[in-house]
Amino acid sequence: MYNEEIKTRFITEFSTSTSRRHAATVMFNALEPYEIGWGADFCTRSKDELQPVVSEIVGFRTNSKKLRLTILKEYVRWCIKNHVEGACDGLFQIEELGLDKLKRQMVANPQHLHRYLNCICEAESEETVDCIYRCFYWLAYGGMQEEDVFDVTVQDVDLVDMIVRHGEKEYPIYREAIPAFKNCVTLTQFRYKHPNYAPDKVVYKERAVGNMLLRGIGESKSIKAVRVEMSRRAKNPKFKSPSDDGDKSLDLKLSFYRVWLSGLFYRTYEAERAGMPVDFMAAAEEFMEGKTYKLDSGRNLIGAKQRQLASDYLEDYNRWKDAYSI
């Protein structure tokens, strides 16, 4: 922790809550590499110096951003009040925080997601196992919860109506996703490529037994295994075309949830354009299904939690629109 004596004093005075003190310690540890680079404390930096750093470390979701920003602002105020040398109000001159990070962790529309998947997956025409990785994210984008994706069967997929019907719910299949879904529905084998094979050698291997949409070669994939694979591919987008090199819109750090949230916001925006009111209560209710929440008091009922989540979605939605100039 840079300038540890001063920051320790602040943490002691900032809160008596163990969790909030821990959050402050984590935040200051995250700041340390930047402060070492400056050779100066965070509280002394200008707006222009702080903007990219704050955007990086505070996160882009409303619920996580609030506490982190509170800590940073309270620290700067404390430093000014206690006459820490060089302390200034640079932080308070920043008008919007986290939009750069949001743009690296979400997508704007189905075309954007498709372009990203083209960077980390082989083309659908190659008929490889990469199609299941594509569908993993397409199911997320359509609004399905992660715990349900490996229960989807090929019979659930309606390529004519472009819908996945699973349980009592329906999820849209976007035009860009059709080739991947078609392969996962119809193929009984995937093309297998090995680095030691000759380029013109074509080998196909049987998919796992069953009718699950996301079954691969041999044993079926687990959620954890697919998460790890998607993360690995994101770090090495080997299918990115030369024309896409340097395109920051494709330099993304996605996850199932971030893709899910992107899809929710895209559908909300399409509905808003059609004249429908923006309301995230249904999305909040669905997200809370099957989850247990610790309620602090009698007034903090499940309904209040749902309203708070819907409010957070609304704030994030407006920031998503700002990020993509929608």
Short mmCIF file of the C-alpha atoms (twelve columns), coordinates in Angstrom:
data_MODEL
# 
_entry.id   MODEL 
# 
loop_
_atom_site.group_PDB 
_atom_site.id 
_atom_site.type_symbol 
_atom_site.label_atom_id 
_atom_site.label_alt_id 
_atom_site.label_comp_id 
_atom_site.label_asym_id 
_atom_site.label_seq_id 
_atom_site.Cartn_x 
_atom_site.Cartn_y 
_atom_site.Cartn_z 
_atom_site.pdbx_PDB_model_num 
ATOM 1   C CA . MET A 1   0.000   0.000   0.000   1 
ATOM 2   C CA . TYR A 2   1.548   3.293   -1.145  1 
ATOM 3   C CA . ASN A 3   1.855   5.973   1.550   1 
ATOM 4   C CA . GLU A 4   0.791   3.319   4.036   1 
ATOM 5   C CA . GLU A 5   0.905   5.419   7.197   1 
ATOM 6   C CA . ILE A 6   -1.529  8.009   5.840   1 
ATOM 7   C CA . LYS A 7   -3.861  5.449   4.287   1 
ATOM 8   C CA . THR A 8   -3.911  3.374   7.465   1 
ATOM 9   C CA . ARG A 9   -4.927  6.453   9.450   1 
ATOM 10  C CA . PHE A 10  -7.710  7.128   6.962   1 
ATOM 11  C CA . ILE A 11  -8.982  3.528   7.069   1 
ATOM 12  C CA . THR A 12  -9.146  3.673   10.867  1 
ATOM 13  C CA . GLU A 13  -11.215 6.848   10.780  1 
ATOM 14  C CA . PHE A 14  -13.228 5.942   7.685   1 
ATOM 15  C CA . SER A 15  -15.379 3.218   9.218   1 
ATOM 16  C CA . THR A 16  -15.729 0.844   12.139  1 
ATOM 17  C CA . SER A 17  -17.080 -1.827  9.773   1 
ATOM 18  C CA . THR A 18  -14.624 -4.650  9.161   1 
ATOM 19  C CA . SER A 19  -15.978 -5.232  5.650   1 
ATOM 20  C CA . ARG A 20  -15.706 -1.565  4.653   1 
ATOM 21  C CA . ARG A 21  -12.187 -1.315  6.061   1 
ATOM 22  C CA . HIS A 22  -11.261 -4.417  4.093   1 
ATOM 23  C CA . ALA A 23  -12.783 -2.909  0.924   1 
ATOM 24  C CA . ALA A 24  -10.693 0.229   1.445   1 
ATOM 25  C CA . THR A 25  -7.523  -1.829  1.910   1 
ATOM 26  C CA . VAL A 26  -8.215  -3.788  -1.284  1 
ATOM 27  C CA . MET A 27  -8.854  -0.544  -3.169  1 
ATOM 28  C CA . PHE A 28  -5.627  1.063   -1.980  1 
ATOM 29  C CA . ASN A 29  -3.631  -2.051  -2.841  1 
ATOM 30  C CA . ALA A 30  -5.089  -1.890  -6.358  1 
ATOM 31  C CA . LEU A 31  -4.015  1.763   -6.600  1 
ATOM 32  C CA . GLU A 32  -0.462  1.119   -5.459  1 
ATOM 33  C CA . PRO A 33  1.095   0.247   -8.876  1 
ATOM 34  C CA . TYR A 34  -0.265  3.483   -10.347 1 
ATOM 35  C CA . GLU A 35  0.976   5.541   -7.403  1 
ATOM 36  C CA . ILE A 36  4.415   3.964   -7.679  1 
ATOM 37  C CA . GLY A 37  4.447   4.918   -11.349 1 
ATOM 38  C CA . TRP A 38  3.544   8.504   -10.488 1 
ATOM 39  C CA . GLY A 39  5.833   8.588   -7.482  1 
ATOM 40  C CA . ALA A 40  2.964   10.314  -5.711  1 
ATOM 41  C CA . ASP A 41  -0.224  9.638   -3.773  1 
ATOM 42  C CA . PHE A 42  -3.568  9.253   -5.543  1 
ATOM 43  C CA . CYS A 43  -4.945  12.316  -3.733  1 
ATOM 44  C CA . THR A 44  -2.405  14.606  -5.451  1 
ATOM 45  C CA . ARG A 45  -3.206  13.717  -9.056  1 
ATOM 46  C CA . SER A 46  -5.085  15.747  -11.656 1 
ATOM 47  C CA . LYS A 47  -8.334  14.895  -13.420 1 
ATOM 48  C CA . ASP A 48  -6.564  13.770  -16.591 1 
ATOM 49  C CA . GLU A 49  -4.191  11.511  -14.680 1 
ATOM 50  C CA . LEU A 50  -6.964  9.977   -12.581 1 
ATOM 51  C CA . GLN A 51  -9.567  9.385   -15.309 1 
ATOM 52  C CA . PRO A 52  -8.125  6.189   -16.866 1 
ATOM 53  C CA . VAL A 53  -7.001  4.786   -13.507 1 
ATOM 54  C CA . VAL A 54  -10.356 5.264   -11.802 1 
ATOM 55  C CA . SER A 55  -12.204 3.888   -14.802 1 
ATOM 56  C CA . GLU A 56  -10.058 0.767   -14.579 1 
ATOM 57  C CA . ILE A 57  -10.349 0.004   -10.892 1 
ATOM 58  C CA . VAL A 58  -13.859 1.044   -9.860  1 
ATOM 59  C CA . GLY A 59  -15.703 -1.442  -12.100 1 
ATOM 60  C CA . PHE A 60  -18.638 -0.699  -14.377 1 
ATOM 61  C CA . ARG A 61  -21.635 -2.117  -12.479 1 
ATOM 62  C CA . THR A 62  -23.535 0.395   -10.385 1 
ATOM 63  C CA . ASN A 63  -23.728 -1.729  -7.243  1 
ATOM 64  C CA . SER A 64  -19.965 -2.394  -7.089  1 
ATOM 65  C CA . LYS A 65  -18.978 1.069   -8.261  1 
ATOM 66  C CA . LYS A 66  -20.758 2.995   -5.503  1 
ATOM 67  C CA . LEU A 67  -18.721 1.717   -2.561  1 
ATOM 68  C CA . ARG A 68  -15.408 1.995   -4.391  1 
ATOM 69  C CA . LEU A 69  -16.096 5.560   -5.456  1 
ATOM 70  C CA . THR A 70  -17.254 6.419   -1.953  1 
ATOM 71  C CA . ILE A 71  -13.944 5.188   -0.553  1 
ATOM 72  C CA . LEU A 72  -11.894 7.159   -3.078  1 
ATOM 73  C CA . LYS A 73  -13.882 10.359  -2.593  1 
ATOM 74  C CA . GLU A 74  -13.839 10.118  1.182   1 
ATOM 75  C CA . TYR A 75  -10.095 9.531   1.078   1 
ATOM 76  C CA . VAL A 76  -9.450  12.614  -1.063  1 
ATOM 77  C CA . ARG A 77  -11.712 14.735  1.164   1 
ATOM 78  C CA . TRP A 78  -9.918  13.415  4.231   1 
ATOM 79  C CA . CYS A 79  -6.513  14.209  2.728   1 
ATOM 80  C CA . ILE A 80  -7.559  17.779  1.864   1 
ATOM 81  C CA . LYS A 81  -9.061  18.289  5.328   1 
ATOM 82  C CA . ASN A 82  -5.931  16.929  7.008   1 
ATOM 83  C CA . HIS A 83  -3.608  19.024  4.847   1 
ATOM 84  C CA . VAL A 84  -1.825  16.098  3.219   1 
ATOM 85  C CA . GLU A 85  0.856   17.689  1.056   1 
ATOM 86  C CA . GLY A 86  -0.252  18.129  -2.553  1 
ATOM 87  C CA . ALA A 87  -3.832  16.913  -1.974  1 
ATOM 88  C CA . CYS A 88  -6.261  18.399  -4.519  1 
ATOM 89  C CA . ASP A 89  -9.769  17.945  -5.915  1 
ATOM 90  C CA . GLY A 90  -8.794  16.315  -9.227  1 
ATOM 91  C CA . LEU A 91  -11.037 13.311  -8.534  1 
ATOM 92  C CA . PHE A 92  -14.130 15.489  -8.176  1 
ATOM 93  C CA . GLN A 93  -13.606 17.023  -11.615 1 
ATOM 94  C CA . ILE A 94  -14.219 13.685  -13.330 1 
ATOM 95  C CA . GLU A 95  -17.783 13.732  -14.667 1 
ATOM 96  C CA . GLU A 96  -18.281 10.091  -15.693 1 
ATOM 97  C CA . LEU A 97  -16.437 7.050   -14.460 1 
ATOM 98  C CA . GLY A 98  -16.112 3.526   -15.726 1 
ATOM 99  C CA . LEU A 99  -17.386 3.918   -19.299 1 
ATOM 100 C CA . ASP A 100 -14.081 2.816   -20.816 1 
ATOM 101 C CA . LYS A 101 -14.156 -0.323  -18.701 1 
ATOM 102 C CA . LEU A 102 -17.805 -0.921  -19.545 1 
ATOM 103 C CA . LYS A 103 -16.960 -0.866  -23.249 1 
ATOM 104 C CA . ARG A 104 -14.307 -3.537  -22.675 1 
ATOM 105 C CA . GLN A 105 -16.687 -5.790  -20.761 1 
ATOM 106 C CA . MET A 106 -19.921 -5.552  -22.758 1 
ATOM 107 C CA . VAL A 107 -21.114 -5.540  -26.356 1 
ATOM 108 C CA . ALA A 108 -23.353 -3.069  -28.141 1 
ATOM 109 C CA . ASN A 109 -25.470 -5.406  -30.275 1 
ATOM 110 C CA . PRO A 110 -25.558 -8.895  -31.871 1 
ATOM 111 C CA . GLN A 111 -23.231 -7.814  -34.675 1 
ATOM 112 C CA . HIS A 112 -20.655 -6.707  -32.099 1 
ATOM 113 C CA . LEU A 113 -20.834 -10.057 -30.283 1 
ATOM 114 C CA . HIS A 114 -20.561 -11.932 -33.578 1 
ATOM 115 C CA . ARG A 115 -17.435 -9.989  -34.567 1 
ATOM 116 C CA . TYR A 116 -15.881 -10.798 -31.206 1 
ATOM 117 C CA . LEU A 117 -16.726 -14.500 -31.496 1 
ATOM 118 C CA . ASN A 118 -15.134 -14.507 -34.947 1 
ATOM 119 C CA . CYS A 119 -11.891 -13.434 -33.249 1 
ATOM 120 C CA . ILE A 120 -11.825 -16.265 -30.698 1 
ATOM 121 C CA . CYS A 121 -13.599 -19.094 -32.547 1 
ATOM 122 C CA . GLU A 122 -13.134 -20.812 -35.869 1 
ATOM 123 C CA . ALA A 123 -15.688 -20.028 -38.553 1 
ATOM 124 C CA . GLU A 124 -18.941 -21.956 -38.349 1 
ATOM 125 C CA . SER A 125 -18.268 -23.352 -41.831 1 
ATOM 126 C CA . GLU A 126 -15.332 -25.327 -40.351 1 
ATOM 127 C CA . GLU A 127 -17.838 -27.393 -38.337 1 
ATOM 128 C CA . THR A 128 -15.568 -27.658 -35.297 1 
ATOM 129 C CA . VAL A 129 -16.342 -27.831 -31.587 1 
ATOM 130 C CA . ASP A 130 -15.998 -24.040 -31.527 1 
ATOM 131 C CA . CYS A 131 -19.687 -23.905 -32.407 1 
ATOM 132 C CA . ILE A 132 -20.591 -24.927 -28.848 1 
ATOM 133 C CA . TYR A 133 -18.517 -22.051 -27.472 1 
ATOM 134 C CA . ARG A 134 -20.334 -19.685 -29.767 1 
ATOM 135 C CA . CYS A 135 -23.729 -21.018 -28.661 1 
ATOM 136 C CA . PHE A 136 -22.703 -20.747 -25.003 1 
ATOM 137 C CA . TYR A 137 -22.467 -16.980 -25.410 1 
ATOM 138 C CA . TRP A 138 -25.441 -16.741 -27.761 1 
ATOM 139 C CA . LEU A 139 -27.644 -18.416 -25.147 1 
ATOM 140 C CA . ALA A 140 -26.366 -15.897 -22.614 1 
ATOM 141 C CA . TYR A 141 -27.105 -13.028 -24.989 1 
ATOM 142 C CA . GLY A 142 -30.631 -14.348 -25.508 1 
ATOM 143 C CA . GLY A 143 -31.272 -14.135 -21.762 1 
ATOM 144 C CA . MET A 144 -30.789 -17.679 -20.473 1 
ATOM 145 C CA . GLN A 145 -29.272 -18.206 -17.027 1 
ATOM 146 C CA . GLU A 146 -25.900 -19.947 -16.988 1 
ATOM 147 C CA . GLU A 147 -27.083 -22.898 -14.906 1 
ATOM 148 C CA . ASP A 148 -29.644 -23.771 -17.610 1 
ATOM 149 C CA . VAL A 149 -27.503 -23.763 -20.759 1 
ATOM 150 C CA . PHE A 150 -26.256 -27.336 -20.467 1 
ATOM 151 C CA . ASP A 151 -29.819 -28.599 -20.082 1 
ATOM 152 C CA . VAL A 152 -30.877 -27.253 -23.489 1 
ATOM 153 C CA . THR A 153 -31.635 -30.018 -25.991 1 
ATOM 154 C CA . VAL A 154 -31.555 -29.898 -29.760 1 
ATOM 155 C CA . GLN A 155 -35.357 -30.241 -29.660 1 
ATOM 156 C CA . ASP A 156 -35.560 -26.952 -27.742 1 
ATOM 157 C CA . VAL A 157 -34.102 -25.065 -30.705 1 
ATOM 158 C CA . ASP A 158 -36.531 -23.767 -33.321 1 
ATOM 159 C CA . LEU A 159 -34.480 -22.436 -36.230 1 
ATOM 160 C CA . VAL A 160 -37.594 -21.499 -38.201 1 
ATOM 161 C CA . ASP A 161 -39.059 -19.200 -35.557 1 
ATOM 162 C CA . MET A 162 -35.537 -18.357 -34.300 1 
ATOM 163 C CA . ILE A 163 -36.358 -19.212 -30.698 1 
ATOM 164 C CA . VAL A 164 -35.023 -21.528 -28.011 1 
ATOM 165 C CA . ARG A 165 -37.914 -22.910 -25.980 1 
ATOM 166 C CA . HIS A 166 -36.638 -24.215 -22.661 1 
ATOM 167 C CA . GLY A 167 -38.851 -24.914 -19.691 1 
ATOM 168 C CA . GLU A 168 -41.630 -22.367 -19.749 1 
ATOM 169 C CA . LYS A 169 -39.517 -19.633 -21.319 1 
ATOM 170 C CA . GLU A 170 -38.504 -18.573 -24.806 1 
ATOM 171 C CA . TYR A 171 -35.175 -17.042 -25.785 1 
ATOM 172 C CA . PRO A 172 -34.448 -15.289 -29.108 1 
ATOM 173 C CA . ILE A 173 -31.892 -16.607 -31.595 1 
ATOM 174 C CA . TYR A 174 -30.292 -13.700 -33.407 1 
ATOM 175 C CA . ARG A 175 -29.604 -13.887 -37.129 1 
ATOM 176 C CA . GLU A 176 -25.850 -13.884 -36.583 1 
ATOM 177 C CA . ALA A 177 -26.158 -16.936 -34.310 1 
ATOM 178 C CA . ILE A 178 -28.053 -19.197 -36.711 1 
ATOM 179 C CA . PRO A 179 -25.024 -20.948 -38.337 1 
ATOM 180 C CA . ALA A 180 -23.612 -21.964 -34.941 1 
ATOM 181 C CA . PHE A 181 -26.988 -23.158 -33.654 1 
ATOM 182 C CA . LYS A 182 -27.637 -25.056 -36.875 1 
ATOM 183 C CA . ASN A 183 -24.352 -26.936 -36.518 1 
ATOM 184 C CA . CYS A 184 -24.976 -27.773 -32.870 1 
ATOM 185 C CA . VAL A 185 -28.462 -29.023 -33.700 1 
ATOM 186 C CA . THR A 186 -27.699 -31.084 -36.798 1 
ATOM 187 C CA . LEU A 187 -24.095 -32.293 -36.651 1 
ATOM 188 C CA . THR A 188 -23.327 -35.704 -35.148 1 
ATOM 189 C CA . GLN A 189 -19.570 -35.153 -35.611 1 
ATOM 190 C CA . PHE A 190 -17.218 -32.213 -35.318 1 
ATOM 191 C CA . ARG A 191 -14.185 -31.660 -37.444 1 
ATOM 192 C CA . TYR A 192 -11.075 -32.337 -35.389 1 
ATOM 193 C CA . LYS A 193 -7.938  -30.329 -36.056 1 
ATOM 194 C CA . HIS A 194 -4.595  -31.322 -34.614 1 
ATOM 195 C CA . PRO A 195 -1.439  -29.179 -34.951 1 
ATOM 196 C CA . ASN A 196 0.477   -32.217 -36.197 1 
ATOM 197 C CA . TYR A 197 -2.021  -32.985 -38.963 1 
ATOM 198 C CA . ALA A 198 -1.363  -31.898 -42.531 1 
ATOM 199 C CA . PRO A 199 -3.446  -28.803 -43.439 1 
ATOM 200 C CA . ASP A 200 -5.459  -30.770 -46.004 1 
ATOM 201 C CA . LYS A 201 -6.191  -33.695 -43.674 1 
ATOM 202 C CA . VAL A 202 -9.843  -33.795 -42.643 1 
ATOM 203 C CA . VAL A 203 -10.765 -35.808 -39.550 1 
ATOM 204 C CA . TYR A 204 -14.180 -35.923 -37.923 1 
ATOM 205 C CA . LYS A 205 -14.906 -37.210 -34.415 1 
ATOM 206 C CA . GLU A 206 -18.208 -38.281 -32.932 1 
ATOM 207 C CA . ARG A 207 -19.914 -35.939 -30.525 1 
ATOM 208 C CA . ALA A 208 -20.850 -37.076 -27.033 1 
ATOM 209 C CA . VAL A 209 -23.873 -39.358 -26.833 1 
ATOM 210 C CA . GLY A 210 -27.200 -37.671 -26.188 1 
ATOM 211 C CA . ASN A 211 -29.347 -34.843 -27.425 1 
ATOM 212 C CA . MET A 212 -27.871 -31.929 -25.466 1 
ATOM 213 C CA . LEU A 213 -27.195 -28.893 -27.633 1 
ATOM 214 C CA . LEU A 214 -23.761 -28.116 -26.165 1 
ATOM 215 C CA . ARG A 215 -22.286 -31.606 -26.199 1 
ATOM 216 C CA . GLY A 216 -18.760 -31.725 -27.553 1 
ATOM 217 C CA . ILE A 217 -16.393 -34.509 -28.546 1 
ATOM 218 C CA . GLY A 218 -16.148 -37.305 -26.031 1 
ATOM 219 C CA . GLU A 219 -17.351 -36.273 -22.586 1 
ATOM 220 C CA . SER A 220 -19.802 -33.386 -22.361 1 
ATOM 221 C CA . LYS A 221 -18.444 -30.006 -21.325 1 
ATOM 222 C CA . SER A 222 -19.012 -28.511 -17.883 1 
ATOM 223 C CA . ILE A 223 -19.762 -24.856 -17.176 1 
ATOM 224 C CA . LYS A 224 -16.406 -24.471 -15.429 1 
ATOM 225 C CA . ALA A 225 -14.521 -25.991 -18.369 1 
ATOM 226 C CA . VAL A 226 -16.229 -23.698 -20.871 1 
ATOM 227 C CA . ARG A 227 -15.579 -20.637 -18.702 1 
ATOM 228 C CA . VAL A 228 -11.888 -21.492 -18.560 1 
ATOM 229 C CA . GLU A 229 -11.749 -22.092 -22.312 1 
ATOM 230 C CA . MET A 230 -13.493 -18.826 -23.145 1 
ATOM 231 C CA . SER A 231 -11.114 -16.929 -20.868 1 
ATOM 232 C CA . ARG A 232 -8.113  -18.615 -22.480 1 
ATOM 233 C CA . ARG A 233 -9.330  -17.764 -25.954 1 
ATOM 234 C CA . ALA A 234 -9.964  -14.129 -25.010 1 
ATOM 235 C CA . LYS A 235 -6.295  -13.786 -24.064 1 
ATOM 236 C CA . ASN A 236 -5.213  -15.193 -27.417 1 
ATOM 237 C CA . PRO A 237 -7.732  -14.241 -30.135 1 
ATOM 238 C CA . LYS A 238 -5.921  -16.208 -32.809 1 
ATOM 239 C CA . PHE A 239 -8.702  -15.956 -35.385 1 
ATOM 240 C CA . LYS A 240 -8.708  -12.157 -35.432 1 
ATOM 241 C CA . SER A 241 -8.275  -10.926 -38.994 1 
ATOM 242 C CA . PRO A 242 -5.483  -8.479  -39.907 1 
ATOM 243 C CA . SER A 243 -8.105  -5.820  -40.580 1 
ATOM 244 C CA . ASP A 244 -9.289  -6.111  -36.967 1 
ATOM 245 C CA . ASP A 245 -5.849  -5.596  -35.424 1 
ATOM 246 C CA . GLY A 246 -5.872  -2.497  -33.272 1 
ATOM 247 C CA . ASP A 247 -9.675  -2.388  -33.147 1 
ATOM 248 C CA . LYS A 248 -10.348 -1.573  -29.485 1 
ATOM 249 C CA . SER A 249 -14.006 -2.574  -29.822 1 
ATOM 250 C CA . LEU A 250 -12.818 -6.187  -30.114 1 
ATOM 251 C CA . ASP A 251 -10.366 -6.023  -27.205 1 
ATOM 252 C CA . LEU A 252 -12.946 -7.377  -24.777 1 
ATOM 253 C CA . LYS A 253 -13.039 -9.215  -21.464 1 
ATOM 254 C CA . LEU A 254 -16.397 -10.913 -21.577 1 
ATOM 255 C CA . SER A 255 -18.033 -13.436 -19.285 1 
ATOM 256 C CA . PHE A 256 -21.352 -15.254 -19.431 1 
ATOM 257 C CA . TYR A 257 -22.971 -12.679 -17.125 1 
ATOM 258 C CA . ARG A 258 -21.588 -9.689  -19.015 1 
ATOM 259 C CA . VAL A 259 -22.899 -11.109 -22.284 1 
ATOM 260 C CA . TRP A 260 -26.245 -11.815 -20.581 1 
ATOM 261 C CA . LEU A 261 -26.439 -8.208  -19.360 1 
ATOM 262 C CA . SER A 262 -25.517 -6.902  -22.822 1 
ATOM 263 C CA . GLY A 263 -28.382 -8.877  -24.322 1 
ATOM 264 C CA . LEU A 264 -30.818 -7.619  -21.692 1 
ATOM 265 C CA . PHE A 265 -29.873 -4.017  -22.433 1 
ATOM 266 C CA . TYR A 266 -30.053 -4.528  -26.207 1 
ATOM 267 C CA . ARG A 267 -33.585 -5.960  -25.997 1 
ATOM 268 C CA . THR A 268 -34.604 -3.181  -23.616 1 
ATOM 269 C CA . TYR A 269 -33.296 -0.608  -26.055 1 
ATOM 270 C CA . GLU A 270 -35.160 -2.189  -28.969 1 
ATOM 271 C CA . ALA A 271 -38.347 -2.141  -26.895 1 
ATOM 272 C CA . GLU A 272 -37.731 1.471   -25.866 1 
ATOM 273 C CA . ARG A 273 -37.344 2.439   -29.518 1 
ATOM 274 C CA . ALA A 274 -40.711 0.806   -30.159 1 
ATOM 275 C CA . GLY A 275 -42.312 3.081   -27.568 1 
ATOM 276 C CA . MET A 276 -42.389 0.682   -24.615 1 
ATOM 277 C CA . PRO A 277 -41.492 1.897   -21.113 1 
ATOM 278 C CA . VAL A 278 -38.120 0.915   -19.671 1 
ATOM 279 C CA . ASP A 279 -38.748 -1.404  -16.723 1 
ATOM 280 C CA . PHE A 280 -36.283 -3.872  -15.220 1 
ATOM 281 C CA . MET A 281 -38.541 -5.308  -12.492 1 
ATOM 282 C CA . ALA A 282 -39.162 -8.520  -14.436 1 
ATOM 283 C CA . ALA A 283 -35.439 -8.934  -15.116 1 
ATOM 284 C CA . ALA A 284 -34.669 -8.354  -11.436 1 
ATOM 285 C CA . GLU A 285 -37.263 -10.922 -10.396 1 
ATOM 286 C CA . GLU A 286 -35.850 -13.497 -12.822 1 
ATOM 287 C CA . PHE A 287 -32.288 -12.846 -11.671 1 
ATOM 288 C CA . MET A 288 -33.332 -13.360 -8.038  1 
ATOM 289 C CA . GLU A 289 -35.075 -16.690 -8.699  1 
ATOM 290 C CA . GLY A 290 -33.582 -19.475 -6.611  1 
ATOM 291 C CA . LYS A 291 -31.144 -17.166 -4.832  1 
ATOM 292 C CA . THR A 292 -30.980 -16.500 -1.091  1 
ATOM 293 C CA . TYR A 293 -30.479 -12.952 0.132   1 
ATOM 294 C CA . LYS A 294 -29.455 -11.747 3.585   1 
ATOM 295 C CA . LEU A 295 -31.958 -9.114  4.663   1 
ATOM 296 C CA . ASP A 296 -30.682 -6.649  7.263   1 
ATOM 297 C CA . SER A 297 -33.966 -5.579  8.807   1 
ATOM 298 C CA . GLY A 298 -37.716 -5.935  8.655   1 
ATOM 299 C CA . ARG A 299 -38.012 -3.063  6.206   1 
ATOM 300 C CA . ASN A 300 -35.496 -4.620  3.846   1 
ATOM 301 C CA . LEU A 301 -37.898 -7.087  2.293   1 
ATOM 302 C CA . ILE A 302 -37.459 -9.098  -0.891  1 
ATOM 303 C CA . GLY A 303 -39.561 -6.543  -2.757  1 
ATOM 304 C CA . ALA A 304 -37.182 -3.765  -1.728  1 
ATOM 305 C CA . LYS A 305 -34.231 -5.861  -2.890  1 
ATOM 306 C CA . GLN A 306 -35.929 -6.405  -6.236  1 
ATOM 307 C CA . ARG A 307 -36.613 -2.681  -6.649  1 
ATOM 308 C CA . GLN A 308 -32.997 -1.862  -5.813  1 
ATOM 309 C CA . LEU A 309 -31.728 -4.375  -8.370  1 
ATOM 310 C CA . ALA A 310 -34.092 -2.970  -11.007 1 
ATOM 311 C CA . SER A 311 -32.860 0.539   -10.182 1 
ATOM 312 C CA . ASP A 312 -29.234 -0.590  -10.558 1 
ATOM 313 C CA . TYR A 313 -30.088 -2.155  -13.926 1 
ATOM 314 C CA . LEU A 314 -31.668 1.114   -15.050 1 
ATOM 315 C CA . GLU A 315 -28.598 3.144   -14.086 1 
ATOM 316 C CA . ASP A 316 -26.300 0.630   -15.791 1 
ATOM 317 C CA . TYR A 317 -28.551 0.623   -18.857 1 
ATOM 318 C CA . ASN A 318 -28.294 4.396   -19.218 1 
ATOM 319 C CA . ARG A 319 -24.503 4.194   -18.862 1 
ATOM 320 C CA . TRP A 320 -24.445 1.403   -21.481 1 
ATOM 321 C CA . LYS A 321 -26.278 3.724   -23.863 1 
ATOM 322 C CA . ASP A 322 -23.866 6.539   -23.076 1 
ATOM 323 C CA . ALA A 323 -20.876 4.259   -23.665 1 
ATOM 324 C CA . TYR A 324 -22.073 3.323   -27.141 1 
ATOM 325 C CA . SER A 325 -23.539 6.763   -27.947 1 
ATOM 326 C CA . ILE A 326 -26.986 5.253   -28.349 1 
# 
